[in-house]
Amino acid sequence: GLEVFSGDFEEIKLSLIYLILIHKPFYDVFGLYLRNMEIPTSEEIFEVLKNNEIYNVDSEVTLKRRATSVRSWIKWIVSQY
């Protein structure tokens, strides 16, 4: 945490984006964004999460909720640049 927050604001944002995208589900969803140049729907993200076998998530309801969170993070990443 100290290393991430030791830079200026732009460095902090880049570090956070990097730390998010090194996780395969986020990376895969961001790849969908880059291919289509639009934020994937929650349903598309749900399928990505389902295929990634998210640790300790057994419920489709939870996966759908997580898909919404992933979508919000991807929207934030895209809005930075």
Summary of the structure (lengths in Angstrom):
residues: 81
radius of gyration: 13.5
end to end distance: 23.2
largest distance: 39.7
contacts: 199
relative contact order: 0.15
helix: 74%
strand: 0%
